[in-house]
Amino acid sequence: HVIHLSYPDGARDGEALVADRTTGDLYVITKREARSRVYRVTAAQVAAGTGVMRLVGEMPYGGVVGADACAGGTTVVVKTYDAVRVHQSPLGLVAALMDEGSARPYVREPQGEAIAVDAACESYVTLSEGLGQSLVRYAP
């Protein structure tokens, strides 16, 4: 399924895509701004395959290269080149992403841009770009 989307405020470098499994909405998080921007794609836009994303806010920091949401819709694990942070809010993913979050263990990779949480939202894995890179699992 191809979705044709545009930013409301010009081209951006959006490297993180987060799916809210409770609503079907998608969130694109940008990388290059001092405070990464968060754009929402509604489930209706996903189904239609087209639309203009809506800016829903800015994170407290920039450089986001990857993110993944837990199934409950209240927790997001976010990755920059230098750190992993967990953001939580009972008000949902947007509110969680606007919060400072809390640092989690992470060892910097050569060009680590991928992160995924496990089904129980208890551990996460990261992966760097390039041949022969190892998948690294962080567990409590």
KAVEN-V849394 format. One record per backbone hydrogen bond with DSSP energy under -0.5 kcal/mol. CO is the residue of the C=O (numbers start at 1). NH is the residue of the N-H. If there is no record, write none. Layout:
BEGIN
co=[CO	CO]
nh=[NH	NH]
END
This chain:
BEGIN
co=[3	4	6	7	12	13	13	16	18	18	19	20	20	25	26	27	28	29	29	30	31	33	36	37	37	38	38	39	40	41	42	43	44	45	45	49	51	51	54	57	61	66	68	70	74	75	76	76	77	78	79	79	83	84	85	86	87	89	92	93	94	95	96	102	104	106	111	111	114	116	118	123	124	125	126	127	127	130	134	135	136	137	138]
nh=[5	51	53	10	14	15	31	29	20	27	21	23	24	20	41	18	39	15	16	64	63	63	59	30	39	56	57	28	54	26	46	47	48	49	50	4	6	53	40	38	36	79	77	73	89	70	78	87	68	85	65	66	80	104	78	102	76	92	96	97	98	99	99	86	84	108	113	129	127	125	121	118	138	116	136	113	114	133	136	137	126	139	124]
END
